[in-house]
Amino acid sequence: MPQGANAIGLSRAGVLPAGKDVNAMLAQPRKAYALYGIEPGLDFADAAAARKALAGAQVVAFSQFACASTRDVADVILPIGALPEVDATLTNLDGREQSARAGGKLPGEAREGWRVLRALGGELALAGFEFTDLAGLRASLAPVSVSVASSPATPVAGEGLEVASTAAIYRTDAVVRRAQALQSHPLNNAPRIVLNADDAARLQLAEGQMAKVGTDAGRATLPVVVDARVAAGAVWIESGHGATAPLGAARVTVVAA
């Protein structure tokens, strides 16, 4: 389930983990995975764990762009329409539904995602896939009451600085990543590592300097930004960039490049 606004809409419709969540399914690899609308190299918090689990399984990918990381792991790629190409319903952070209308024809053999899911569910004789059109699908959705339960924070082991990772504003999905106008917007930052002034001084790093950032799973060389809003002992990176994808969400070592 994606983070952010649409997670609210999905949870309302009862689209919730029935057994294991994503982290558990990657830590205890499955024989098969279905990926829907994500780019494996960019959309997992722990890209290295995802690649390892997916590489040893059969993978069916519902994909709008069939990026390189999708092609690397998928046994079957089913082309689906991107949001601007389909009728859809979005849910914002306030829980309000917003309707979207298709802005053009679907390219090639692509189909609306719900049609491909319906066909697959029908072939597998699964309950809940009896609808034949989008109106029937929407009519079948009944609001589900969800109780949010707290859980203890997962301890982050190892040496180095703890990673605080947030999604870059215009790197959240495959569509906006390919929108040139959004990529040139001043709110869209290039890949970087942001840390507290005390940590920067201790590591002998200065604003604008390049730093080598590493974990057991991967390495990156990123420019340094010093910001007092970042807690001591932590680094802030933005996800959605190929350069920051190897760093995951654990601890990193940081040294001058």
C-alpha positions in Angstrom: 0.0 0.0 0.0 1.5 3.4 -0.9 2.1 6.0 1.7 0.1 9.2 1.8 -3.4 10.2 0.7 -4.4 7.2 -1.3 -3.6 4.9 1.6 -6.7 6.4 3.3 -8.8 5.5 0.3 -7.5 2.0 0.1 -7.9 1.3 3.8 -11.5 2.6 3.6 -12.2 0.0 0.9 -10.6 -2.8 3.0 -7.4 -3.0 1.0 -5.3 -4.0 3.9 -2.7 -6.7 4.6 -4.6 -9.9 5.3 -1.5 -11.6 6.8 2.0 -10.2 6.3 2.8 -6.7 5.4 5.4 -5.7 2.8 8.4 -5.9 5.1 7.4 -9.3 6.4 6.9 -10.6 2.8 10.3 -9.4 1.8 12.0 -10.7 5.0 10.4 -14.1 4.5 10.4 -14.3 0.7 7.3 -15.6 -1.1 7.2 -17.9 -4.2 5.4 -15.2 -6.2 4.6 -11.5 -6.0 2.2 -9.2 -7.8 3.5 -5.6 -8.2 0.9 -3.0 -9.1 2.0 0.4 -10.5 5.3 0.6 -8.7 8.9 0.8 -9.8 10.9 -1.7 -7.7 14.1 0.3 -7.9 12.6 3.4 -6.4 9.4 2.6 -4.5 10.5 0.2 -1.7 11.9 1.6 1.5 14.5 -1.1 1.4 15.3 -1.5 -2.3 18.1 -4.1 -1.6 15.8 -6.4 0.3 13.1 -6.0 -2.3 15.5 -6.9 -5.2 16.8 -10.0 -3.3 13.2 -11.3 -2.6 11.9 -10.5 -6.1 14.9 -12.0 -7.9 14.1 -15.4 -6.3 10.4 -15.4 -7.0 7.9 -15.4 -9.9 6.8 -11.8 -10.4 3.8 -10.4 -12.2 4.0 -6.6 -12.7 1.1 -4.4 -13.5 3.1 -1.5 -15.0 2.6 1.8 -16.7 6.1 2.3 -18.0 8.0 -1.0 -17.6 11.1 0.7 -16.3 14.5 -1.1 -16.2 14.0 -2.2 -12.5 10.6 -3.7 -13.4 12.0 -5.6 -16.4 14.9 -6.9 -14.3 12.6 -8.8 -11.9 9.3 -9.4 -13.7 8.4 -12.7 -15.4 5.3 -11.2 -16.8 4.5 -7.5 -17.4 0.9 -6.5 -17.9 0.6 -2.9 -19.3 -1.9 -0.7 -17.5 -2.8 2.9 -18.0 -1.2 5.8 -16.1 -3.5 8.0 -14.0 -3.9 10.7 -16.7 -5.1 8.0 -19.1 -7.9 6.4 -17.0 -11.0 7.3 -15.1 -10.2 7.0 -11.4 -11.1 8.1 -7.9 -8.5 9.6 -5.6 -8.8 10.2 -1.9 -6.9 13.1 -0.4 -5.5 13.4 3.1 -8.8 14.8 4.4 -10.6 11.7 3.2 -12.4 13.5 0.4 -12.9 11.7 -2.8 -11.8 13.4 -6.1 -12.7 12.1 -9.5 -10.3 12.0 -12.4 -11.3 11.5 -16.1 -9.1 10.0 -18.8 -7.3 12.7 -20.8 -6.6 10.5 -23.8 -6.6 7.0 -25.3 -4.6 4.2 -23.8 -1.5 3.4 -25.8 -0.9 0.0 -27.5 -2.2 -3.0 -25.5 -2.5 -1.1 -22.2 -5.8 -1.4 -20.3 -7.2 0.2 -17.2 -5.7 -1.4 -14.2 -9.1 -2.5 -12.8 -9.9 -4.4 -16.0 -6.6 -6.3 -15.8 -7.2 -7.1 -12.1 -10.7 -8.2 -12.9 -9.5 -10.5 -15.6 -6.9 -12.0 -13.4 -9.3 -12.4 -10.4 -11.8 -14.1 -12.8 -9.2 -16.5 -14.1 -8.4 -17.5 -10.5 -12.1 -17.8 -9.6 -11.7 -15.3 -6.7 -14.6 -13.8 -4.9 -15.3 -10.1 -5.5 -14.4 -10.0 -9.2 -18.0 -10.4 -10.6 -18.2 -6.8 -11.8 -18.0 -6.0 -15.5 -17.5 -2.2 -15.6 -16.1 0.6 -13.4 -19.6 1.5 -12.1 -20.1 -2.0 -10.9 -16.8 -2.0 -9.2 -17.5 1.2 -7.4 -20.9 0.0 -6.4 -19.3 -3.1 -4.8 -17.1 -1.1 -2.5 -18.6 -0.6 0.9 -16.7 1.6 3.5 -14.8 -0.4 6.0 -14.2 0.9 9.6 -10.5 0.7 10.5 -9.1 1.0 13.9 -5.5 2.3 14.0 -3.3 0.5 16.5 0.0 1.7 17.7 3.1 -0.5 17.6 6.5 -0.1 19.1 9.2 1.5 17.0 11.5 -0.9 15.3 15.0 -0.6 16.8 17.6 0.4 14.3 20.8 -1.4 14.9 24.3 -0.7 13.7 26.8 2.1 13.7 26.5 5.4 11.9 23.7 7.9 11.5 20.0 7.0 11.4 18.2 7.6 8.1 15.1 9.8 8.1 13.7 9.3 4.6 10.7 11.2 3.1 9.3 11.1 -0.4 10.5 13.9 -2.6 7.6 16.1 -3.5 7.7 15.4 -7.3 9.3 11.9 -7.2 6.4 10.0 -5.6 5.3 7.9 -8.5 6.1 7.0 -12.1 4.0 9.7 -13.7 5.4 12.8 -11.8 9.0 11.5 -12.1 8.6 11.8 -15.9 7.0 15.2 -15.9 9.7 17.6 -17.0 7.9 20.7 -15.8 7.6 19.3 -12.3 11.2 18.1 -12.3 12.3 21.7 -13.0 10.1 23.2 -10.2 12.1 24.9 -7.5 10.5 22.7 -4.8 12.1 19.6 -6.5 15.6 19.1 -5.0 18.4 17.1 -6.5 19.5 14.0 -4.5 21.4 15.1 -1.4 22.1 14.3 2.2 21.0 16.7 4.9 22.5 16.7 8.4 22.8 18.6 11.6 25.6 21.2 12.0 27.2 19.4 14.9 27.3 16.1 13.0 28.7 17.8 10.0 31.5 19.4 12.0 32.3 16.1 13.7 32.5 14.4 10.3 34.5 17.3 8.9 31.9 18.0 6.3 30.9 21.4 4.9 27.9 22.7 3.0 28.1 21.7 -0.7 30.9 19.2 -0.1 30.4 15.7 -1.6 30.1 12.8 0.9 30.2 9.1 0.5 27.1 7.6 2.2 26.9 3.8 2.7 25.1 0.9 4.2 25.6 -2.8 4.0 23.3 -2.9 1.0 24.6 0.0 -1.1 26.6 3.2 -1.5 25.9 6.7 -2.8 27.9 9.9 -3.3 25.8 12.9 -2.5 26.2 16.7 -1.9 26.0 17.8 1.8 23.4 20.2 3.1 23.6 21.4 6.7 20.3 22.2 8.4 19.6 22.8 12.1 16.1 21.2 11.6 17.7 17.7 11.3 18.1 16.0 14.6 21.6 15.2 15.9 22.5 11.6 15.1 20.3 11.5 11.9 20.6 12.2 8.2 17.6 13.2 6.0 17.4 12.0 2.5 14.5 12.1 0.0 13.4 8.9 -1.7 12.3 8.5 -5.3 15.8 9.2 -6.7 18.0 6.5 -8.2 21.0 7.9 -6.3 19.4 7.6 -2.9 17.5 4.2 -3.5 20.5 2.0 -2.3 20.5 3.6 1.1 17.3 2.1 2.5 15.9 3.1 5.9 18.5 1.9 8.5 21.8 3.5 9.5 24.5 4.9 7.2 28.1 5.8 7.4 29.1 9.2 6.1 32.6 10.3 5.2 34.1 13.0 3.0 34.4 12.0 -0.7 
